[in-house]
Amino acid sequence: MTQTPMKPAKKAKDRATVRALLDRHGQTYAEQAGITLRDTPSPLYRLQVLSLLLSARIRADIAAATARALYDAGMRDARRMAEATWQQRVDALGVGGYRRYDERTATQLGDGAELLLRKYGGDLRRMREDPRTEERLREVPGIGPTGVDIFLREVQQVWPEFGPYFDQKAQQGAERLGLPTSPGKLSDLVAARDRARFAAALVRAALDKKVVEDVRAAV
């Protein structure tokens, strides 16, 4: 379907809004969790774990701190996660502040790591090669539709074939900011390298009205 061109004044305002949003809130959730995302097994696995943690009804800063705590405890890839005891996983989750869901999540992390080792050798790049990547992600315990959205929103930074990926939550943030909501039009507002940052910032706008107020005050 052919997109209706934006009027020049509207497009200029939208670009100013996007610049302000990226300048103030353009940190990916992976970056918040201390993950330097690369197309290699460990950071991809850490992103998958973060996506699981963010899927629960818990603050993003707690999920990010918990992802860091798991890494600090040595659980930085699928094999080490599977080799850790259930209690070690519970303890690391507690260090990060993820106490409400710690027992269930500790089980999911162990089961998910074993699944990834069994089916993909612990390497999510093998899942990337599957034409049904989204379906395969949902097979991982604890990764439902929300977790898939989070993972693909972030991983488009290193798996560009999944972009532009602006899920429903990102589109809600765009609407609150007065931006277009279609993935194609949102993609036109940023360079491809900034899509993941832009998507994360839009999600923050959807979740926190102070982000919207901050951006509007700056434009």
LOTI-978530 format. One line per 5 residues: number of its first residue (from 0); their letters; for each residue z, y, x of C-alpha. Coordinates in steps of 0.25 Angstrom, whole numbers, padded with zeros to 4 digits. Layout:
NUM = A = Z,Y,X ~ ...
END
This chain:
0 = MTQTP = 0000,0000,0000 ~ -0004,0014,0005 ~ 0008,0023,0008 ~ 0008,0037,0002 ~ 0008,0047,0014
5 = MKPAK = 0021,0055,0015 ~ 0019,0070,0014 ~ 0021,0077,0028 ~ 0034,0085,0024 ~ 0040,0072,0019
10 = KAKDR = 0036,0064,0031 ~ 0042,0075,0041 ~ 0055,0075,0033 ~ 0055,0059,0033 ~ 0053,0059,0048
15 = ATVRA = 0064,0069,0050 ~ 0073,0061,0042 ~ 0070,0049,0050 ~ 0072,0056,0063 ~ 0086,0060,0059
20 = LLDRH = 0089,0046,0054 ~ 0085,0040,0067 ~ 0092,0050,0076 ~ 0105,0048,0068 ~ 0105,0034,0063
25 = GQTYA = 0094,0027,0070 ~ 0102,0016,0076 ~ 0098,0001,0073 ~ 0109,-0008,0069 ~ 0106,-0016,0081
30 = EQAGI = 0108,-0004,0090 ~ 0121,-0002,0082 ~ 0126,-0016,0086 ~ 0122,-0015,0100 ~ 0109,-0023,0099
35 = TLRDT = 0098,-0019,0108 ~ 0087,-0025,0100 ~ 0076,-0033,0107 ~ 0067,-0045,0104 ~ 0076,-0054,0111
40 = PSPLY = 0086,-0065,0105 ~ 0099,-0059,0107 ~ 0097,-0045,0101 ~ 0089,-0051,0090 ~ 0100,-0061,0087
45 = RLQVL = 0111,-0049,0087 ~ 0102,-0042,0077 ~ 0102,-0054,0068 ~ 0117,-0054,0069 ~ 0118,-0040,0066
50 = SLLLS = 0109,-0041,0054 ~ 0119,-0052,0049 ~ 0131,-0043,0051 ~ 0124,-0031,0044 ~ 0121,-0039,0032
55 = ARIRA = 0135,-0039,0027 ~ 0142,-0028,0020 ~ 0148,-0022,0032 ~ 0146,-0009,0040 ~ 0135,-0009,0050
60 = DIAAA = 0144,-0004,0061 ~ 0153,-0016,0059 ~ 0141,-0026,0059 ~ 0136,-0019,0072 ~ 0150,-0020,0079
65 = TARAL = 0150,-0035,0075 ~ 0137,-0038,0081 ~ 0142,-0031,0094 ~ 0154,-0040,0093 ~ 0147,-0053,0092
70 = YDAGM = 0138,-0049,0103 ~ 0150,-0045,0112 ~ 0156,-0059,0108 ~ 0144,-0065,0114 ~ 0137,-0069,0101
75 = RDARR = 0124,-0062,0105 ~ 0114,-0073,0102 ~ 0112,-0084,0092 ~ 0117,-0095,0102 ~ 0130,-0087,0106
80 = MAEAT = 0133,-0084,0092 ~ 0131,-0099,0088 ~ 0140,-0103,0100 ~ 0151,-0094,0096 ~ 0162,-0099,0087
85 = WQQRV = 0164,-0095,0073 ~ 0177,-0088,0077 ~ 0170,-0081,0088 ~ 0160,-0075,0078 ~ 0171,-0071,0069
90 = DALGV = 0179,-0064,0080 ~ 0167,-0056,0084 ~ 0164,-0052,0070 ~ 0178,-0048,0069 ~ 0177,-0039,0081
95 = GGYRR = 0165,-0032,0075 ~ 0173,-0030,0062 ~ 0165,-0039,0054 ~ 0177,-0046,0048 ~ 0173,-0046,0033
100 = YDERT = 0162,-0056,0035 ~ 0166,-0062,0049 ~ 0168,-0077,0045 ~ 0155,-0078,0037 ~ 0147,-0070,0047
105 = ATQLG = 0153,-0079,0059 ~ 0147,-0091,0052 ~ 0134,-0084,0049 ~ 0132,-0080,0063 ~ 0135,-0094,0068
110 = DGAEL = 0126,-0101,0058 ~ 0115,-0090,0060 ~ 0115,-0092,0076 ~ 0114,-0107,0074 ~ 0102,-0105,0065
115 = LLRKY = 0095,-0096,0075 ~ 0097,-0105,0086 ~ 0092,-0117,0079 ~ 0080,-0111,0073 ~ 0076,-0100,0083
120 = GGDLR = 0083,-0103,0095 ~ 0092,-0091,0093 ~ 0080,-0082,0095 ~ 0076,-0073,0083 ~ 0063,-0070,0089
125 = RMRED = 0059,-0084,0084 ~ 0062,-0079,0070 ~ 0053,-0067,0072 ~ 0042,-0076,0074 ~ 0044,-0083,0060
130 = PRTEE = 0035,-0076,0049 ~ 0048,-0078,0040 ~ 0057,-0070,0049 ~ 0065,-0064,0037 ~ 0067,-0077,0031
135 = RLREV = 0072,-0083,0044 ~ 0082,-0072,0046 ~ 0088,-0075,0032 ~ 0090,-0089,0037 ~ 0101,-0084,0046
140 = PGIGP = 0115,-0085,0040 ~ 0119,-0071,0036 ~ 0105,-0065,0036 ~ 0101,-0061,0022 ~ 0091,-0051,0018
145 = TGVDI = 0099,-0039,0023 ~ 0101,-0046,0036 ~ 0086,-0048,0037 ~ 0083,-0033,0034 ~ 0093,-0029,0044
150 = FLREV = 0087,-0038,0055 ~ 0073,-0034,0052 ~ 0076,-0020,0051 ~ 0082,-0020,0065 ~ 0073,-0030,0072
155 = QQVWP = 0060,-0023,0069 ~ 0063,-0015,0081 ~ 0059,-0027,0090 ~ 0052,-0035,0079 ~ 0042,-0024,0074
160 = EFGPY = 0034,-0034,0066 ~ 0046,-0033,0056 ~ 0044,-0018,0054 ~ 0044,-0008,0048 ~ 0057,-0015,0042
165 = FDQKA = 0064,-0005,0032 ~ 0072,-0014,0023 ~ 0078,-0010,0009 ~ 0091,-0004,0016 ~ 0082,0005,0025
170 = QQGAE = 0074,0009,0014 ~ 0086,0014,0006 ~ 0090,0022,0018 ~ 0076,0028,0018 ~ 0077,0032,0004
175 = RLGLP = 0091,0039,0006 ~ 0084,0047,0017 ~ 0072,0051,0008 ~ 0063,0043,0017 ~ 0052,0034,0012
180 = TSPGK = 0057,0020,0010 ~ 0045,0011,0012 ~ 0045,0003,0026 ~ 0031,0008,0029 ~ 0035,0023,0027
185 = LSDLV = 0048,0022,0034 ~ 0041,0015,0046 ~ 0031,0027,0047 ~ 0043,0036,0050 ~ 0047,0030,0063
190 = AARDR = 0041,0024,0075 ~ 0041,0008,0075 ~ 0052,0008,0086 ~ 0062,0016,0076 ~ 0060,0007,0064
195 = ARFAA = 0073,-0001,0066 ~ 0081,0012,0069 ~ 0075,0018,0057 ~ 0078,0007,0048 ~ 0092,0006,0052
200 = ALVRA = 0094,0021,0050 ~ 0089,0020,0036 ~ 0099,0008,0033 ~ 0110,0017,0038 ~ 0105,0028,0028
205 = ALDKK = 0105,0018,0017 ~ 0119,0014,0020 ~ 0126,0027,0024 ~ 0123,0040,0016 ~ 0129,0048,0028
210 = VVEDV = 0116,0044,0036 ~ 0107,0050,0025 ~ 0116,0063,0025 ~ 0115,0064,0040 ~ 0100,0062,0041
215 = RAAV = 0098,0072,0030 ~ 0106,0082,0036 ~ 0098,0081,0049 ~ 0084,0082,0043
END
